[in-house]
């Protein structure tokens, strides 16, 4: 039986899953899908994920997309340490609450900021649209303030309690990307800054390895 | 022990949860939160959900927000019929896959179309922005095409298989709302049309009851 992980380290949810599989010691076969070559929009990948997005898994013939659905399935099936995705109902619900919240909040703000500020200009050769960047920056800052004041507001070390979970991993991967886009999410947010350091520490060396490629690419892109 | 559901039938995820609790016979105490009076942004509601959004639950002191997290917690704790949220890992993963997909796809497109076409003009008294409506209509149509061609593409009666699940309930509630906004999502989408009829049939009378208020409001609003 083989669990195949299809991913590209250019994609934020791909990085989150790759780090999760590595840190939680989930046995898997890495299957890179080169977005730069359009491999995600062609066969054979479309037979793995008909929507042509990464990441996805093929678990001995069972194909599944959507990173949050994957992490939940894998955590339950492969029995990863309890802190990542708790087995008790309430612990699990609190992690779920964050992950469901993050889609239309943290992820939407951070990803659209990164795209408008760096990715689209890099791909088109045109300067970023100030109006679009400002709109997404405001949205992102509102989400980052929620991390500082709501999720970490009571002084807890991690987003959903005293132990690191997949909520921290998904959140940090979104936030880390904005730094490559030239933003400092920790400015005037001391709790977020200390939390991000803790998450990096607990997830390394896998975290640094997964971010290496996008970091180099963004550094090159910002000099164009 | 009491499970309290805080909701307003003006909110789509509130309607989905209310219908789910009714149809799956989850014992609960209904706690309406009047959005029109700003009750969601004031105490005592902020002590239930610090983000000031509906829906939320208070399950004998355990407070939880985010509709998808709630439905998962309630389905597991209150042992609802298996079709709504399957107990086996793969069946559950397929429902999760749809729910995770829908946030930044179907929900984003449908909700923003509805807001820009009807809700914002009703609240501000100004005509809708044609540019915004067109942008969100395109996005919504792309998601509706995915429902027709991908999720229902192989002729299955429901989104995640042969039985109705919470995936169908969440999707139908998003799509139903666009009809009140003056859109016909079933035009040139025969599979979606037949599916929507099946979902309404299986969820009634609770589905019609939950949609009654928003239907009257939209009908009045479109005549302004």
Boltz contact constraints between the chains, C-beta under 6 A:
constraints:
  - contact:
      token1: [A, 50]
      token2: [B, 150]
      max_distance: 6.0
  - contact:
      token1: [A, 62]
      token2: [B, 90]
      max_distance: 6.0
  - contact:
      token1: [A, 64]
      token2: [B, 93]
      max_distance: 6.0
  - contact:
      token1: [A, 64]
      token2: [B, 97]
      max_distance: 6.0
  - contact:
      token1: [A, 66]
      token2: [B, 97]
      max_distance: 6.0
  - contact:
      token1: [A, 66]
      token2: [B, 100]
      max_distance: 6.0
  - contact:
      token1: [A, 66]
      token2: [B, 101]
      max_distance: 6.0
  - contact:
      token1: [A, 68]
      token2: [B, 100]
      max_distance: 6.0
  - contact:
      token1: [A, 69]
      token2: [B, 93]
      max_distance: 6.0
  - contact:
      token1: [A, 69]
      token2: [B, 96]
      max_distance: 6.0
  - contact:
      token1: [A, 69]
      token2: [B, 97]
      max_distance: 6.0
  - contact:
      token1: [A, 69]
      token2: [B, 100]
      max_distance: 6.0
  - contact:
      token1: [A, 72]
      token2: [B, 96]
      max_distance: 6.0
  - contact:
      token1: [A, 73]
      token2: [B, 93]
      max_distance: 6.0
  - contact:
      token1: [A, 76]
      token2: [B, 89]
      max_distance: 6.0
  - contact:
      token1: [A, 77]
      token2: [B, 89]
      max_distance: 6.0
  - contact:
      token1: [A, 89]
      token2: [B, 76]
      max_distance: 6.0
  - contact:
      token1: [A, 89]
      token2: [B, 77]
      max_distance: 6.0
  - contact:
      token1: [A, 90]
      token2: [B, 62]
      max_distance: 6.0
  - contact:
      token1: [A, 93]
      token2: [B, 64]
      max_distance: 6.0
  - contact:
      token1: [A, 93]
      token2: [B, 69]
      max_distance: 6.0
  - contact:
      token1: [A, 93]
      token2: [B, 73]
      max_distance: 6.0
  - contact:
      token1: [A, 96]
      token2: [B, 69]
      max_distance: 6.0
  - contact:
      token1: [A, 96]
      token2: [B, 72]
      max_distance: 6.0
  - contact:
      token1: [A, 97]
      token2: [B, 64]
      max_distance: 6.0
  - contact:
      token1: [A, 97]
      token2: [B, 66]
      max_distance: 6.0
  - contact:
      token1: [A, 97]
      token2: [B, 69]
      max_distance: 6.0
  - contact:
      token1: [A, 100]
      token2: [B, 66]
      max_distance: 6.0
  - contact:
      token1: [A, 100]
      token2: [B, 68]
      max_distance: 6.0
  - contact:
      token1: [A, 100]
      token2: [B, 69]
      max_distance: 6.0
  - contact:
      token1: [A, 101]
      token2: [B, 66]
      max_distance: 6.0
  - contact:
      token1: [A, 103]
      token2: [B, 103]
      max_distance: 6.0
  - contact:
      token1: [A, 103]
      token2: [B, 104]
      max_distance: 6.0
  - contact:
      token1: [A, 104]
      token2: [B, 103]
      max_distance: 6.0
  - contact:
      token1: [A, 150]
      token2: [B, 50]
      max_distance: 6.0
